[in-house]
Structures are given as structure tokens and as C-alpha cells.
Amino acid sequence: MTPTGAPVCFSDLTTIPSFFEWFHARRDLTTEEGKIDYLLDRVSRSNLIFIRNEVEFSSYASAEFLRWKLNRLRQRHKVKIETVEDFISEVVSGSRLSGEPYAVVVPGGGRHNMQNVLENELDMLNQCLKEAEAKEEAAQVAAKEAAEEEFKEPKQAEQPAAASS
């Protein structure tokens, strides 16, 4: 958490929805692989310093390393990494050699455990996905109502009751 109580993410929380929309327009975020790719892209584009085994790395180099480690764990070590949560706990948690957790240095916020920051990023992604789904549902309902209104049969004017004789 930041001093103001907000979750620590790679960028200001207000910028995440626009990044989400940009990424979501290019990639399916309903799949686990899509979510993993989203997080890796967040790492790559963050322009922050990442620390692995007490050595500093660029955001791009860190994202490439995490992608390499993910593939290596899956292929060589046969680790089942099927969900984005598996990715965070198995790949991002830290070094398998030293046991040290990976870290990220955020401006004005110091050094943070990378696993915790990616969990915050995932929470924000899930929030954006829920909001996008709600917007899509509202748009579908509005479109359905508009279509129903357009094709509604016009009501016939009521005839006055005939006078009885």
C-alpha cells in the first residue's frame, strides 16, 4: 500500500483503465493466457527498475525474463501454470536459485515485493474487466430495447363504444 492507502501498482491508478482499454482492444482478456500477457505487458511498459538477486534490470528485460522463466517452468520442469494466479505464485514470487523475492522500485514509493504489486495489478485488471462487462451488458440491453421499440406494432386508436339503441 502507498502512504495514502492505495494499492501499489506500476503506474498511477487513474491511468490503468486507459491502458486496459488499449490492451483489451488488441487481446482477449477473458483467457488466462491473455491475463498473463497483460501483466507481462504492464511490466514491460512500466519503465521501472526491477530487482532480481540484488541486480537491477529494466522493465523490458524483466518482462522478457519472466516470459522466459514461464516457458522454462512449463516445458523443462513441467510445472502446471494454468492460471494467472499460478503465474504470479510460481514465476513472479522470486528466484528459485537464491530464494529471494523479486522487487520493483516505484517512484516516490520505494522498493516493493513484485509478487504483491502484480497481485494489485491483477486486482485492477479484474475490476476493469467487470466494468467492461457491465458496460457491454448495458449496451446490449439498450440495443435490444431500441430494436423492440422500433419494431413494435403501432397501437390502434381505441374506437368509441357504439351507442346502444
ChimeraX attribute file (.defattr): number of C-alpha atoms within 10 A of each C-alpha:
attribute: neighborCount
match mode: 1-to-1
recipient: residues
	/A:1	13
	/A:2	11
	/A:3	8
	/A:4	6
	/A:5	7
	/A:6	11
	/A:7	18
	/A:8	22
	/A:9	24
	/A:10	23
	/A:11	16
	/A:12	10
	/A:13	13
	/A:14	8
	/A:15	10
	/A:16	18
	/A:17	17
	/A:18	11
	/A:19	14
	/A:20	18
	/A:21	14
	/A:22	11
	/A:23	17
	/A:24	18
	/A:25	10
	/A:26	8
	/A:27	15
	/A:28	14
	/A:29	19
	/A:30	11
	/A:31	12
	/A:32	17
	/A:33	17
	/A:34	16
	/A:35	22
	/A:36	22
	/A:37	19
	/A:38	23
	/A:39	21
	/A:40	21
	/A:41	16
	/A:42	23
	/A:43	26
	/A:44	17
	/A:45	15
	/A:46	17
	/A:47	14
	/A:48	20
	/A:49	20
	/A:50	25
	/A:51	23
	/A:52	17
	/A:53	14
	/A:54	11
	/A:55	9
	/A:56	16
	/A:57	16
	/A:58	17
	/A:59	22
	/A:60	20
	/A:61	15
	/A:62	22
	/A:63	22
	/A:64	16
	/A:65	15
	/A:66	17
	/A:67	17
	/A:68	13
	/A:69	16
	/A:70	19
	/A:71	16
	/A:72	14
	/A:73	16
	/A:74	14
	/A:75	11
	/A:76	8
	/A:77	9
	/A:78	10
	/A:79	14
	/A:80	12
	/A:81	19
	/A:82	12
	/A:83	14
	/A:84	20
	/A:85	17
	/A:86	15
	/A:87	23
	/A:88	22
	/A:89	16
	/A:90	19
	/A:91	23
	/A:92	22
	/A:93	19
	/A:94	21
	/A:95	14
	/A:96	10
	/A:97	7
	/A:98	9
	/A:99	10
	/A:100	14
	/A:101	18
	/A:102	22
	/A:103	24
	/A:104	26
	/A:105	17
	/A:106	18
	/A:107	11
	/A:108	7
	/A:109	12
	/A:110	10
	/A:111	14
	/A:112	19
	/A:113	18
	/A:114	25
	/A:115	21
	/A:116	21
	/A:117	19
	/A:118	23
	/A:119	20
	/A:120	18
	/A:121	23
	/A:122	20
	/A:123	13
	/A:124	18
	/A:125	20
	/A:126	15
	/A:127	13
	/A:128	18
	/A:129	18
	/A:130	12
	/A:131	13
	/A:132	16
	/A:133	12
	/A:134	12
	/A:135	12
	/A:136	12
	/A:137	12
	/A:138	12
	/A:139	12
	/A:140	12
	/A:141	12
	/A:142	12
	/A:143	12
	/A:144	12
	/A:145	11
	/A:146	12
	/A:147	11
	/A:148	11
	/A:149	11
	/A:150	10
	/A:151	8
	/A:152	9
	/A:153	8
	/A:154	8
	/A:155	6
	/A:156	6
	/A:157	6
	/A:158	6
	/A:159	6
	/A:160	6
	/A:161	6
	/A:162	6
	/A:163	5
	/A:164	4
	/A:165	3
